[in-house]
Each structure stands twice: as C-alpha cells, then as structure tokens.
Amino acid sequence: MKLGIVGLPNVGKSTMFNSITNAGAECANYPFCTIEPNVGVVPVPDERLDALAKMYNPQKVTHAVIEFVDIAGLVKGASKGEGLGNKFLSHIRETDAIVEVVRCFEDSNVVHVDGSVNPIRDIETINLELIFADIETVNKRLDKARKNLKADKKYQEEIDLLEKILQSLEQGISARAIDFNEDEQLLVKDMFLLTTKPILYIANVAENQLDNMENDELVMKVKEYAKKENAEVIPLCVKIEEELSGLDDNDKNEMLEALGLDESGLDKVIKKSYNLLGLMSFLTAGEPEVRAWTIKKGTKAPQAAR
C-alpha cells in the first residue's frame, strides 16, 4: 500500500520524506528537485508490539510496514502538462492515498514558488489540478456510457453517478467530499479518480511556532479547509523532525522531552497514514517472533488468522 507525499516545490516535502525513511532523497532550494519519485518502506510504530517484545524477549520483532513515495513538486497547469505535471499525475494514480505537505511558516531564505506564504492557495493549486484531471476522466467515461446506453439501459445508473460527480468537480469540490451510497461506492472505486483518494494534510511550521502550533493562525486555516473533506491535519516542524530522525533513541527522547512532546510528529504521520489506508495490525507473539500482521479494518478474526 503506497502513500504519495505531494506538495508545491520547497514546502518541506522531500525533507519530510528523508526524515521518515532516512532514504537520503535530494533536497534543495529550487523547484523540481525531485523528478523521479523516491520510494521508502517504513515500519509502523506500535506500542503494543513493543510491550509484547518485552514480555516474550523474542528472537525477532516484525513491525507492519507502509510505503511512502516522494512525488515531484506540482505547479499550476499540471493537468495540462505544465512543469512535471504529467509525471506528477501518473505517479499519484499509482498511490492509494495522499499526504499533502503545506507550508505554514515564513522564511525569506526559502523561496516560495508563488512568492508568498498562503497555505490555502497552495492546497487549492494542487487540489484543482487533481480536479481538472478528474473532470477529463469523468467526461470520457460519460461519453462512453452514453453510447453504451443505447444498447443497455444498465448504464443509466453510471451516467447518473458520473453527472453527480462532474457537478461537484466543476464547483471545485473533490470527489472524496461527496456522500456515496454503497452501490455508488463500488462504481466509483472502478473509476480510479485522483480526488477520491483519502488525504492527510501536514502543516509544516517553523521552530518558533512549536509552542502553539495546534492553534497557529495558518495551521487553523488548513484545519478549516480540511474539515470540508473530512480530512485530518498534523502540524509539525519538518526541520526539527529531520534532526530527531538522525538521533539514537536516548537522545531522541531527551530532545522530545525538552520540546514538550510525547512522541515525534513523524510517528504520528506514519500511524495516521496507516489508518488512512484503512489498515490495522493483527498481533501474534511467541519466543521465535513477535509480529504485526497487516489486515484491512473490519476483517474478522478467523480471516485475519489465515
């Protein structure tokens, strides 16, 4: 299961990816530093697994894992092929969910592609490009369904759904914000729309915003926007997280304590991302191995044990 990390150029996207995966993706202060997507597989933090490991002292501890993909920065016109737009959209299609990094800090030393810091404008830049791409997809499906309707009336249901989606998209509303019934959900799943992918917003703040980052003005704006899509927002300082990721456990815990944090922001991101994918862990324990098995939420115990 893949999560695509997206954002405008220079918002901290690749730095966050590096911190999560320690993969060493190139980071620089210029647009399109990331061209081909970097991929990292990371363990999912699980306090229950750690507790079982202490109880059983096993030969092996195996965490659940998820995959993050650092995707090229996007600019206006991506849906029409501007910048690296075509690559950006094709890479997003291959992911199961989106983690969108949004800049919520001022720093004259870090260039903003649009010349000023405005997180809502940045979110809308990306989301509108995804919406434009989906409008094109829906229109193609509509044309095909209307032709098929002449031979088979069953396509009327698909046409009605596509017209419902198109109406929302043309109003600038992502498909994930639309309420679908169970039958519609099955049809939508087969459409592979970009804006139906679940999304998690990361509000990247500066170190001097840490004391009040939950109530920071720019962060609050992102939270208000996310409410419309029933999406969550995690505020964190990517620069601090990068420092934390390079420390051993003892130094990391000391730094977290000094910052007044109970866990790193990246641990929260990984846990929320796992949840965003609709996944949970089924745990087994014994002296040979303590292991977290990845299962879909709602899986019954007999199926999980197979």
C-alpha positions as CSV (number, residue, x, y, z in Angstrom):
1,M,0.0,0.0,0.0
2,K,1.5,3.3,-1.1
3,L,1.1,6.9,0.1
4,G,2.2,9.7,-2.2
5,I,3.8,12.7,-0.5
6,V,2.8,15.7,-2.5
7,G,3.1,19.5,-2.3
8,L,4.3,22.6,-4.1
9,P,8.1,22.9,-4.6
10,N,10.1,23.9,-1.5
11,V,7.4,23.2,1.2
12,G,9.4,20.6,3.0
13,K,8.1,17.6,1.2
14,S,11.4,15.8,0.4
15,T,12.8,16.8,3.8
16,M,9.9,15.1,5.5
17,F,10.3,12.0,3.3
18,N,14.0,11.8,4.2
19,S,13.1,12.1,7.9
20,I,10.5,9.3,7.7
21,T,12.6,6.9,5.7
22,N,16.2,8.1,6.2
23,A,16.5,7.4,2.5
24,G,18.6,10.5,1.7
25,A,16.4,11.9,-1.1
26,E,18.0,15.1,-2.6
27,C,16.7,18.3,-1.0
28,A,17.5,21.7,-2.5
29,N,16.1,25.2,-2.6
30,Y,14.8,25.2,-6.1
31,P,11.7,23.8,-7.9
32,F,11.6,20.2,-9.3
33,C,14.5,19.0,-7.2
34,T,12.5,15.7,-7.1
35,I,11.9,14.4,-10.6
36,E,11.6,10.7,-10.4
37,P,9.8,9.6,-7.2
38,N,11.8,8.4,-4.3
39,V,10.3,5.3,-2.5
40,G,10.8,4.3,1.1
41,V,9.3,1.4,3.2
42,V,8.9,2.3,6.9
43,P,7.8,0.3,10.0
44,V,4.6,1.4,11.7
45,P,5.2,2.4,15.3
46,D,3.1,0.2,17.7
47,E,3.4,0.4,21.5
48,R,1.6,-2.9,21.8
49,L,4.2,-4.7,19.8
50,D,6.9,-3.1,21.9
51,A,5.2,-4.3,25.1
52,L,4.9,-7.9,23.7
53,A,8.5,-7.8,22.8
54,K,9.5,-7.0,26.4
55,M,7.2,-9.8,27.7
56,Y,8.4,-12.6,25.3
57,N,12.0,-11.4,24.6
58,P,11.7,-13.0,21.1
59,Q,14.4,-13.8,18.6
60,K,12.7,-11.5,16.1
61,V,10.3,-8.5,16.1
62,T,8.5,-7.7,12.9
63,H,6.6,-4.4,12.5
64,A,3.9,-3.7,10.0
65,V,5.2,-1.6,7.1
66,I,3.8,1.0,4.7
67,E,5.4,2.6,1.6
68,F,5.9,6.3,1.0
69,V,6.6,7.8,-2.4
70,D,8.1,11.3,-2.6
71,I,6.5,12.8,-5.7
72,A,7.7,15.8,-7.8
73,G,6.5,19.2,-6.7
74,L,3.5,20.4,-8.6
75,V,2.7,23.8,-10.2
76,K,-0.3,25.4,-11.8
77,G,-1.1,23.8,-15.2
78,A,0.0,20.3,-14.2
79,S,-3.3,18.9,-15.6
80,K,-2.3,20.4,-18.9
81,G,1.3,19.1,-18.7
82,E,3.0,22.2,-17.3
83,G,6.2,21.6,-15.3
84,L,6.3,17.9,-14.5
85,G,2.5,17.7,-14.4
86,N,2.1,14.6,-16.5
87,K,4.6,12.7,-14.4
88,F,3.1,14.1,-11.2
89,L,-0.4,12.9,-12.1
90,S,0.7,9.5,-13.3
91,H,2.7,8.9,-10.1
92,I,-0.3,9.9,-7.9
93,R,-2.5,7.4,-9.8
94,E,-0.2,4.6,-8.6
95,T,-0.7,5.5,-4.9
96,D,-3.5,4.5,-2.5
97,A,-3.7,7.7,-0.5
98,I,-2.2,11.2,-0.5
99,V,-0.1,13.0,2.2
100,E,0.0,16.7,1.3
101,V,2.6,18.9,2.8
102,V,1.6,22.5,3.2
103,R,4.0,25.4,4.1
104,C,2.8,27.3,7.2
105,F,6.0,29.2,8.0
106,E,7.7,32.4,6.9
107,D,11.4,32.2,5.9
108,S,12.9,34.7,3.4
109,N,15.8,32.2,2.8
110,V,13.4,29.6,1.4
111,V,11.9,30.5,-1.9
112,H,8.2,30.1,-2.4
113,V,7.2,29.2,-5.9
114,D,4.4,31.8,-5.8
115,G,6.3,34.5,-4.0
116,S,4.4,34.4,-0.7
117,V,3.2,32.1,2.0
118,N,-0.5,31.2,1.7
119,P,-1.4,27.6,2.7
120,I,-5.0,27.7,1.3
121,R,-3.9,29.0,-2.0
122,D,-1.2,26.2,-2.1
123,I,-3.7,23.5,-1.3
124,E,-6.2,24.8,-3.9
125,T,-3.4,24.9,-6.5
126,I,-2.8,21.1,-6.0
127,N,-6.4,20.1,-5.5
128,L,-7.6,22.0,-8.5
129,E,-5.1,20.3,-10.7
130,L,-6.3,16.9,-9.5
131,I,-9.9,18.1,-10.0
132,F,-9.2,19.2,-13.6
133,A,-7.6,15.8,-14.3
134,D,-10.7,14.0,-12.9
135,I,-13.1,16.2,-14.9
136,E,-11.3,14.9,-18.0
137,T,-11.6,11.3,-16.8
138,V,-15.3,11.7,-15.9
139,N,-16.1,13.3,-19.3
140,K,-14.5,10.4,-21.2
141,R,-16.4,7.9,-19.0
142,L,-19.7,9.8,-19.6
143,D,-19.2,9.8,-23.4
144,K,-18.6,6.1,-23.4
145,A,-21.6,5.4,-21.0
146,R,-24.0,7.4,-23.1
147,K,-23.0,5.5,-26.2
148,N,-23.4,2.2,-24.4
149,L,-26.8,3.3,-23.0
150,K,-28.4,2.8,-26.4
151,A,-27.7,-1.0,-26.2
152,D,-28.0,-1.5,-22.5
153,K,-30.1,0.5,-20.0
154,K,-28.0,-0.5,-17.1
155,Y,-25.6,2.3,-18.0
156,Q,-28.1,4.9,-16.8
157,E,-27.0,4.3,-13.2
158,E,-23.4,5.0,-14.1
159,I,-24.4,8.1,-16.1
160,D,-26.4,9.5,-13.1
161,L,-23.4,8.9,-10.9
162,L,-20.9,10.5,-13.3
163,E,-23.1,13.5,-13.7
164,K,-23.3,13.9,-9.9
165,I,-19.5,13.7,-9.6
166,L,-19.0,16.1,-12.5
167,Q,-21.3,18.7,-11.0
168,S,-19.3,18.7,-7.8
169,L,-15.9,18.7,-9.6
170,E,-17.0,21.7,-11.7
171,Q,-17.8,23.5,-8.4
172,G,-14.2,22.8,-7.2
173,I,-15.3,20.1,-4.8
174,S,-13.1,17.0,-4.6
175,A,-14.9,13.6,-5.1
176,R,-13.8,12.5,-1.6
177,A,-16.2,15.1,-0.2
178,I,-19.2,13.6,-1.9
179,D,-21.5,11.2,0.0
180,F,-21.9,8.0,-1.9
181,N,-24.2,5.1,-1.1
182,E,-22.8,1.5,-1.1
183,D,-23.7,0.9,-4.7
184,E,-22.2,4.2,-5.8
185,Q,-19.0,3.4,-3.9
186,L,-18.5,0.2,-5.9
187,L,-18.8,2.1,-9.1
188,V,-16.6,5.0,-8.0
189,K,-13.8,2.6,-7.0
190,D,-13.6,1.4,-10.6
191,M,-13.1,4.9,-11.9
192,F,-9.7,5.5,-10.3
193,L,-10.3,9.2,-9.7
194,L,-7.5,11.2,-8.1
195,T,-9.8,13.2,-5.8
196,T,-11.4,10.1,-4.3
197,K,-8.0,9.1,-2.7
198,P,-8.0,9.7,1.0
199,I,-5.8,12.6,2.1
200,L,-3.9,13.7,5.1
201,Y,-2.6,17.3,5.4
202,I,0.8,18.1,7.0
203,A,1.1,21.7,8.2
204,N,4.8,22.4,8.1
205,V,5.6,25.1,10.8
206,A,8.8,26.8,11.9
207,E,10.6,26.0,15.2
208,N,9.3,29.3,16.8
209,Q,5.7,28.1,16.1
210,L,6.1,24.9,18.1
211,D,4.7,26.2,21.4
212,N,1.4,27.0,19.8
213,M,1.3,25.1,16.6
214,E,-2.1,23.5,17.2
215,N,-3.6,27.0,17.4
216,D,-1.4,28.8,14.9
217,E,-3.3,31.1,12.6
218,L,-2.1,29.4,9.4
219,V,-2.5,25.9,10.8
220,M,-6.1,26.7,11.8
221,K,-6.8,27.8,8.2
222,V,-5.6,24.4,7.0
223,K,-7.8,22.7,9.5
224,E,-10.9,24.6,8.5
225,Y,-10.2,23.7,4.8
226,A,-9.6,20.0,5.7
227,K,-13.0,19.8,7.5
228,K,-14.8,20.1,4.2
229,E,-13.2,16.8,3.1
230,N,-13.4,15.1,6.5
231,A,-9.6,15.1,6.4
232,E,-7.1,15.3,9.3
233,V,-4.3,17.8,9.7
234,I,-1.0,17.1,11.5
235,P,1.0,20.2,12.4
236,L,4.8,19.6,12.7
237,C,8.1,21.2,12.2
238,V,9.8,19.2,9.4
239,K,13.2,20.8,10.2
240,I,13.0,19.5,13.8
241,E,11.8,16.1,12.7
242,E,14.8,15.9,10.4
243,E,17.1,16.5,13.4
244,L,15.1,13.9,15.5
245,S,15.4,11.3,12.8
246,G,19.2,11.4,13.0
247,L,19.4,10.7,16.8
248,D,19.5,7.4,18.7
249,D,16.6,6.6,20.9
250,N,18.0,8.1,24.2
251,D,19.0,11.4,22.5
252,K,15.7,11.5,20.6
253,N,13.7,11.0,23.9
254,E,15.7,13.8,25.6
255,M,15.0,16.2,22.7
256,L,11.3,15.4,22.7
257,E,11.1,16.0,26.4
258,A,12.9,19.3,26.0
259,L,10.4,20.3,23.3
260,G,7.5,19.2,25.5
261,L,6.4,16.5,23.0
262,D,5.3,12.9,23.9
263,E,6.2,11.5,20.5
264,S,7.7,12.7,17.3
265,G,5.5,14.2,14.7
266,L,6.7,11.7,12.1
267,D,5.5,8.8,14.3
268,K,2.1,10.5,14.2
269,V,2.3,10.8,10.5
270,I,3.1,7.1,10.0
271,K,0.3,6.0,12.3
272,K,-2.2,8.3,10.7
273,S,-1.1,7.2,7.3
274,Y,-1.6,3.6,8.2
275,N,-5.1,4.4,9.4
276,L,-5.8,6.5,6.3
277,L,-5.2,3.4,4.2
278,G,-7.9,1.6,6.2
279,L,-5.3,-0.8,7.7
280,M,-4.8,-2.2,11.2
281,S,-2.5,-4.7,12.8
282,F,-3.2,-8.3,14.0
283,L,-0.6,-9.2,16.5
284,T,1.0,-12.6,17.3
285,A,3.6,-13.3,20.0
286,G,5.9,-16.1,21.0
287,E,9.6,-16.7,21.7
288,P,10.5,-17.1,18.0
289,E,8.8,-13.9,16.8
290,V,6.6,-11.1,17.9
291,R,4.9,-9.8,14.7
292,A,2.3,-7.3,13.5
293,W,0.3,-8.6,10.5
294,T,-1.3,-6.0,8.3
295,I,-5.0,-6.5,7.7
296,K,-7.9,-4.4,6.4
297,K,-10.1,-2.8,9.0
298,G,-13.3,-4.8,9.5
299,T,-11.5,-8.2,8.9
300,K,-12.9,-10.9,11.1
301,A,-10.6,-12.8,13.4
302,P,-10.8,-16.1,11.5
303,Q,-9.8,-14.4,8.3
304,A,-7.1,-12.4,9.9
305,A,-5.6,-15.6,11.4
306,R,-5.3,-17.3,8.0
